[in-house]
Amino acid sequence: MTTERDIDQLLVDRVQRGNKKAFELLVSKYQRKLMHLVSRLVRDQAEAEDVVHEAFIKAYRALPQFRGDSAFYTWLYRIGIDTAKNYLVTQGRRAPTSTEADAKEAETFDDGEHLRDINTPESILATKQIAETVNIAMEALPEELRIAITLREIEGLSYDEIAVVMGCPIGTVRSRIFRAREAIADKLRPLLDTAVDKRW
């Protein structure tokens, strides 16, 4: 049984032997995910696209040294996060931590899809409110917590993989994810109390 990691490693091996088409396959496979991750740090869409492009260039240049100690996407996400942080520093900015919600993003937030079991106007409104609240809560998190929870809940990485991406011990990853979940739960509590007849 071939895993995603095995497939990625085969493509990496081909790139290392000079096959540029194999790198294009890796780009098309991870471009959307990397863009989603980088957008959590670099809010401007055009700037985020530039950062993702630069991250892929850095990854391509560094691929000859890639030894497969971690999964390719873990390594790539690390490059993406570092590139985004460096970009913000050169712009004299920090990653956003404000509670201001991007209304457009809140409307298109699709991670609450599983909540839409009954499509009554009330449930649709409640789902939108929950999604918007989660989005606002995530944007308000300190950068390290936001990255950790995004990698875990949205990108589906394991704790070990997140530790590699973030360059910290697994205990720190667990702590950051716990703190992020607590902060989000605190913001959701009042909404869920009213939306679910105080049964939460």
C-alpha positions as a printed NumPy array, in Angstrom:
array([[  0.   ,   0.   ,   0.   ],
       [  1.558,   3.279,  -1.109],
       [  1.044,   6.22 ,   1.262],
       [  0.87 ,   9.911,   0.361],
       [  4.295,  10.308,   1.932],
       [  5.689,   7.555,  -0.34 ],
       [  4.204,   9.212,  -3.425],
       [  5.649,  12.581,  -2.409],
       [  9.054,  10.991,  -1.816],
       [  8.98 ,   9.414,  -5.288],
       [  8.245,  12.835,  -6.786],
       [ 11.011,  14.41 ,  -4.675],
       [ 13.453,  11.745,  -5.891],
       [ 12.536,  12.573,  -9.482],
       [ 12.991,  16.306,  -8.877],
       [ 16.402,  15.603,  -7.353],
       [ 17.306,  13.737, -10.563],
       [ 16.356,  16.797, -12.635],
       [ 12.699,  16.132, -13.462],
       [ 10.994,  19.556, -13.276],
       [  7.593,  18.081, -14.155],
       [  7.635,  16.15 , -10.861],
       [  8.02 ,  19.431,  -8.963],
       [  5.057,  20.884, -10.876],
       [  3.003,  17.94 ,  -9.578],
       [  4.064,  18.713,  -6.002],
       [  3.178,  22.387,  -6.515],
       [ -0.273,  21.583,  -7.88 ],
       [ -0.854,  19.125,  -5.022],
       [  0.086,  21.526,  -2.198],
       [ -0.476,  25.018,  -3.606],
       [ -4.022,  25.402,  -2.269],
       [ -3.146,  24.04 ,   1.186],
       [ -0.053,  26.211,   1.457],
       [ -2.056,  29.256,   0.33 ],
       [ -4.654,  28.532,   3.025],
       [ -1.939,  28.316,   5.667],
       [ -0.041,  31.421,   4.52 ],
       [ -3.312,  33.412,   4.312],
       [ -3.671,  32.965,   8.063],
       [ -0.509,  35.048,   8.457],
       [ -0.48 ,  37.321,   5.386],
       [ -3.992,  38.71 ,   5.047],
       [ -3.675,  40.398,   1.642],
       [ -4.521,  37.867,  -1.099],
       [ -1.974,  39.145,  -3.641],
       [  0.776,  39.301,  -1.006],
       [ -0.084,  35.79 ,   0.208],
       [  0.176,  34.509,  -3.389],
       [  3.617,  36.11 ,  -3.681],
       [  4.721,  34.49 ,  -0.412],
       [  3.486,  31.062,  -1.557],
       [  5.313,  31.507,  -4.874],
       [  8.5  ,  32.457,  -3.028],
       [  8.101,  29.488,  -0.658],
       [  7.898,  27.093,  -3.605],
       [ 11.011,  28.669,  -5.162],
       [ 12.856,  28.225,  -1.844],
       [ 11.625,  24.638,  -1.612],
       [ 12.776,  23.896,  -5.161],
       [ 16.239,  25.317,  -4.462],
       [ 16.505,  23.419,  -1.164],
       [ 15.205,  20.094,  -2.514],
       [ 18.681,  18.713,  -3.339],
       [ 19.358,  18.757,   0.442],
       [ 15.975,  17.2  ,   1.361],
       [ 16.665,  13.776,   2.902],
       [ 13.132,  12.662,   3.743],
       [ 13.591,  12.758,   7.537],
       [ 10.122,  14.302,   7.678],
       [  7.257,  14.189,   5.198],
       [  7.647,  16.535,   2.218],
       [  4.532,  18.546,   3.11 ],
       [  5.753,  18.995,   6.706],
       [  9.024,  20.367,   5.341],
       [  7.153,  22.535,   2.81 ],
       [  4.805,  23.979,   5.449],
       [  7.823,  24.918,   7.55 ],
       [  9.284,  26.795,   4.58 ],
       [  5.899,  28.463,   3.952],
       [  5.543,  29.655,   7.552],
       [  9.131,  30.918,   7.687],
       [  8.732,  32.722,   4.344],
       [  5.494,  34.374,   5.533],
       [  7.079,  35.486,   8.817],
       [ 10.143,  36.856,   7.002],
       [  7.911,  38.697,   4.541],
       [  5.984,  40.364,   7.361],
       [  9.242,  41.385,   9.052],
       [ 10.574,  42.972,   5.839],
       [  7.284,  44.861,   5.521],
       [  7.638,  46.1  ,   9.097],
       [  4.549,  44.151,  10.089],
       [  3.726,  41.315,  12.414],
       [  1.302,  38.496,  11.747],
       [ -2.241,  39.772,  12.408],
       [ -3.615,  39.219,  15.882],
       [ -6.566,  41.62 ,  15.778],
       [-10.113,  40.533,  16.474],
       [-11.268,  42.21 ,  13.289],
       [-12.987,  39.621,  11.126],
       [-12.679,  39.614,   7.389],
       [-16.396,  39.541,   6.593],
       [-15.836,  38.028,   3.181],
       [-13.753,  35.191,   4.643],
       [-16.33 ,  34.611,   7.367],
       [-19.044,  34.209,   4.722],
       [-16.985,  31.726,   2.738],
       [-15.679,  29.856,   5.794],
       [-16.467,  26.258,   4.921],
       [-15.077,  24.26 ,   7.833],
       [-18.482,  24.288,   9.531],
       [-20.15 ,  22.358,   6.696],
       [-20.712,  19.295,   8.861],
       [-22.917,  21.408,  11.129],
       [-25.458,  21.947,   8.347],
       [-27.634,  18.9  ,   8.928],
       [-30.995,  20.67 ,   8.867],
       [-31.17 ,  23.569,   6.452],
       [-33.782,  25.647,   8.229],
       [-33.208,  29.414,   8.122],
       [-32.462,  29.31 ,  11.87 ],
       [-29.874,  26.525,  11.545],
       [-28.248,  28.207,   8.542],
       [-28.013,  31.482,  10.475],
       [-26.647,  29.658,  13.544],
       [-24.074,  27.864,  11.404],
       [-22.935,  31.146,   9.837],
       [-22.678,  32.732,  13.272],
       [-20.673,  29.78 ,  14.601],
       [-18.341,  29.832,  11.583],
       [-17.864,  33.583,  11.89 ],
       [-17.198,  33.288,  15.629],
       [-14.645,  30.507,  15.08 ],
       [-12.985,  32.622,  12.41 ],
       [-12.846,  35.702,  14.647],
       [-11.542,  33.598,  17.549],
       [ -8.812,  32.08 ,  15.368],
       [ -7.749,  35.481,  14.043],
       [ -7.501,  36.786,  17.621],
       [ -5.11 ,  34.005,  18.663],
       [ -1.407,  34.749,  19.028],
       [  0.523,  33.675,  15.928],
       [  2.007,  30.453,  17.371],
       [ -1.383,  29.222,  18.629],
       [ -3.077,  30.089,  15.333],
       [ -0.469,  28.198,  13.301],
       [ -0.674,  25.145,  15.583],
       [ -4.483,  24.913,  15.512],
       [ -4.592,  25.534,  11.737],
       [ -2.083,  22.758,  11.078],
       [ -4.006,  20.377,  13.347],
       [ -7.667,  21.118,  12.624],
       [ -7.587,  22.42 ,   9.056],
       [ -4.541,  20.731,   7.537],
       [ -4.917,  17.526,   9.578],
       [ -1.264,  17.168,  10.59 ],
       [ -0.279,  14.926,  13.512],
       [  1.278,  16.378,  16.668],
       [  4.664,  14.988,  15.598],
       [  4.393,  16.64 ,  12.18 ],
       [  3.361,  19.966,  13.725],
       [  6.372,  19.779,  16.067],
       [  8.645,  19.435,  13.006],
       [  6.904,  22.254,  11.098],
       [  6.994,  24.63 ,  14.062],
       [ 10.437,  23.552,  15.253],
       [  9.384,  22.936,  18.855],
       [  8.874,  19.985,  21.236],
       [  5.664,  17.963,  20.968],
       [  4.675,  19.062,  24.5  ],
       [  4.713,  22.676,  23.324],
       [  2.512,  21.715,  20.357],
       [ -0.002,  20.019,  22.683],
       [ -0.025,  23.079,  24.949],
       [ -0.547,  25.486,  22.038],
       [ -3.395,  23.439,  20.566],
       [ -5.033,  23.083,  23.981],
       [ -4.804,  26.841,  24.609],
       [ -6.126,  27.61 ,  21.114],
       [ -9.097,  25.256,  21.569],
       [ -9.859,  26.786,  24.986],
       [ -9.815,  30.301,  23.539],
       [-12.122,  29.293,  20.676],
       [-14.456,  27.416,  23.051],
       [-14.69 ,  30.511,  25.289],
       [-15.854,  32.585,  22.311],
       [-18.354,  29.904,  21.209],
       [-19.904,  29.24 ,  24.637],
       [-22.394,  32.164,  24.647],
       [-23.412,  31.492,  21.047],
       [-23.941,  27.772,  21.624],
       [-25.892,  28.444,  24.814],
       [-28.431,  30.411,  22.801],
       [-28.254,  28.424,  19.569],
       [-28.651,  24.985,  21.152],
       [-31.2  ,  25.78 ,  23.87 ],
       [-28.56 ,  25.947,  26.61 ],
       [-27.674,  22.252,  26.322],
       [-23.982,  22.742,  25.631]])
